[in-house]
């Protein structure tokens, strides 16, 4: 079994990330829904710039479409990774800890992609407060997910060390 200290840190970070990813998914879902609802009324009599997306984003700048979609994807993957990670950490076996750590690395890379798009959105100019909140949560999640990855790898390492040699085979 994994040591109690690394399990509690990993569990705390996984729960924190679960809440933060839920907030990111909610705000990103709202941004996409708002854009779908407002596309028709904001483009009356104007030809829409529909080169990249069938949805016109009347809020934000040109990076908003990419950022909102990747933030929603990151939020959904982060929620599922946090829930399964909490289950794996509660088991405490080396294999389940390594599974949680691997899934956490995948989620971290998606979070870094969304964070890069958030930085591009920030450099693009004025944004409404809802998008600024989404950018802030995405940047914070990049750090907390990195801490989560480290604590899960530390917990997996301590679980492997504490496992007797007979059960390793």
C-alpha positions as CSV (number, residue, x, y, z in Angstrom):
1,X,0.0,0.0,0.0
2,X,1.1,3.6,-0.5
3,X,2.2,5.7,2.4
4,X,-0.5,7.7,4.1
5,X,1.1,11.0,3.5
6,X,1.4,10.8,-0.2
7,X,-2.1,9.3,-0.5
8,X,-3.6,12.2,1.4
9,X,-1.7,14.8,-0.6
10,X,-2.7,13.1,-3.9
11,X,-6.3,12.7,-2.7
12,X,-6.5,16.4,-1.7
13,X,-5.0,17.6,-5.0
14,X,-7.3,15.3,-7.0
15,X,-10.4,16.6,-5.2
16,X,-9.2,20.2,-5.7
17,X,-8.6,19.5,-9.4
18,X,-12.0,17.9,-9.7
19,X,-13.7,21.1,-8.5
20,X,-11.5,23.3,-10.7
21,X,-12.0,21.2,-13.8
22,X,-15.8,21.2,-13.2
23,X,-15.7,25.0,-13.0
24,X,-13.6,25.1,-16.2
25,X,-16.1,22.8,-18.0
26,X,-19.0,24.9,-16.9
27,X,-17.6,28.2,-18.0
28,X,-16.3,26.8,-21.3
29,X,-19.7,25.1,-21.9
30,X,-21.4,28.5,-21.2
31,X,-19.0,30.3,-23.7
32,X,-19.8,27.8,-26.4
33,X,-23.5,27.9,-25.7
34,X,-23.5,31.7,-25.7
35,X,-21.7,31.7,-29.0
36,X,-24.1,29.3,-30.6
37,X,-27.1,31.4,-29.3
38,X,-25.7,34.7,-30.3
39,X,-24.2,33.8,-33.6
40,X,-27.4,34.2,-35.5
41,X,-28.4,37.6,-34.0
42,X,-24.9,39.1,-34.1
43,X,-24.4,38.3,-37.8
44,X,-27.7,39.7,-39.2
45,X,-26.9,41.0,-42.6
46,X,-23.2,40.3,-42.3
47,X,-21.3,37.3,-43.9
48,X,-19.8,35.3,-41.0
49,X,-16.1,34.5,-40.9
50,X,-16.7,30.8,-41.0
51,X,-13.4,29.6,-42.1
52,X,-12.4,27.6,-39.0
53,X,-15.6,27.0,-37.0
54,X,-19.3,26.8,-37.9
55,X,-19.8,28.8,-34.7
56,X,-19.0,32.5,-34.7
57,X,-17.7,33.7,-31.3
58,X,-19.1,37.2,-30.7
59,X,-17.1,37.4,-27.4
60,X,-13.4,37.6,-27.1
61,X,-11.0,37.5,-30.0
62,X,-9.9,35.1,-32.8
63,X,-8.4,32.7,-30.3
64,X,-11.6,32.3,-28.3
65,X,-13.0,29.5,-30.5
66,X,-10.0,27.3,-30.1
67,X,-9.6,28.2,-26.4
68,X,-13.3,27.5,-25.5
69,X,-13.4,24.1,-27.3
70,X,-10.0,22.9,-25.8
71,X,-11.0,24.2,-22.4
72,X,-14.2,22.2,-22.5
73,X,-12.3,19.1,-23.7
74,X,-9.7,19.6,-20.9
75,X,-12.4,20.1,-18.3
76,X,-14.3,16.9,-19.2
77,X,-11.1,14.8,-19.4
78,X,-9.9,16.4,-16.1
79,X,-13.1,15.6,-14.3
80,X,-13.0,11.9,-15.4
81,X,-9.3,11.6,-14.6
82,X,-9.9,13.1,-11.1
83,X,-12.8,10.8,-10.3
84,X,-10.9,7.7,-11.5
85,X,-7.7,8.9,-9.8
86,X,-9.6,9.3,-6.5
87,X,-10.8,5.7,-6.8
88,X,-7.3,4.4,-7.7
89,X,-5.6,6.3,-4.9
90,X,-8.1,4.9,-2.4
91,X,-7.1,1.4,-3.5
92,X,-3.4,2.2,-3.0
93,X,-2.0,-0.7,-5.0
94,X,1.1,0.1,-7.1
95,X,-0.7,-0.7,-10.4
96,X,-3.7,1.5,-9.6
97,X,-1.4,4.3,-8.5
98,X,0.6,4.1,-11.7
99,X,-2.7,4.1,-13.7
100,X,-3.8,7.3,-11.9
101,X,-0.3,8.8,-12.5
102,X,-0.4,8.0,-16.3
103,X,-3.9,9.4,-16.7
104,X,-2.9,12.5,-14.8
105,X,0.0,13.1,-17.2
106,X,-2.4,12.9,-20.2
107,X,-4.7,15.4,-18.5
108,X,-1.8,17.7,-17.7
109,X,-0.7,17.8,-21.3
110,X,-4.2,18.8,-22.4
111,X,-4.3,21.4,-19.7
112,X,-1.0,22.8,-21.0
113,X,-2.5,23.0,-24.4
114,X,-5.5,24.9,-23.1
115,X,-3.1,27.1,-21.0
116,X,-1.2,28.0,-24.2
117,X,-4.4,29.0,-25.9
118,X,-5.3,31.0,-22.8
119,X,-2.0,32.9,-23.1
120,X,-2.7,33.5,-26.7
121,X,-6.2,34.8,-25.8
122,X,-4.7,37.1,-23.2
123,X,-2.2,38.6,-25.7
124,X,-5.1,39.2,-28.1
125,X,-6.6,42.0,-26.3
126,X,-9.9,42.8,-24.4
127,X,-12.0,39.9,-23.2
128,X,-15.2,39.7,-21.0
129,X,-14.8,38.8,-17.4
130,X,-16.1,35.3,-17.9
131,X,-13.3,34.5,-20.4
132,X,-10.8,36.1,-18.1
133,X,-12.0,33.8,-15.3
134,X,-11.7,30.8,-17.6
135,X,-8.2,31.7,-18.5
136,X,-7.3,32.2,-14.9
137,X,-8.7,28.8,-13.9
138,X,-6.9,27.1,-16.8
139,X,-3.5,28.6,-15.8
140,X,-4.0,27.7,-12.1
141,X,-5.0,24.1,-13.2
142,X,-1.7,23.7,-15.1
143,X,0.2,24.2,-11.9
144,X,-2.1,22.1,-9.6
145,X,-2.2,19.3,-12.2
146,X,1.6,19.3,-12.3
147,X,1.6,19.0,-8.5
148,X,-0.9,16.2,-8.7
149,X,1.2,14.3,-11.2
150,X,4.2,14.6,-8.9
151,X,2.3,13.4,-5.9
152,X,0.8,10.5,-7.7
153,X,4.2,9.4,-9.0
154,X,5.7,9.8,-5.5
155,X,2.8,7.7,-4.1
156,X,3.2,5.1,-6.8
157,X,7.0,4.9,-6.1
158,X,6.4,4.5,-2.3
159,X,3.7,1.8,-3.0
160,X,6.2,-0.1,-5.1
161,X,8.9,0.1,-2.5
162,X,6.6,-1.0,0.3
163,X,5.2,-4.0,-1.6
164,X,6.9,-7.3,-0.6
165,X,9.0,-9.0,-3.2
166,X,6.7,-12.0,-3.4
167,X,3.8,-10.0,-4.7
168,X,5.9,-8.1,-7.3
169,X,6.2,-11.2,-9.5
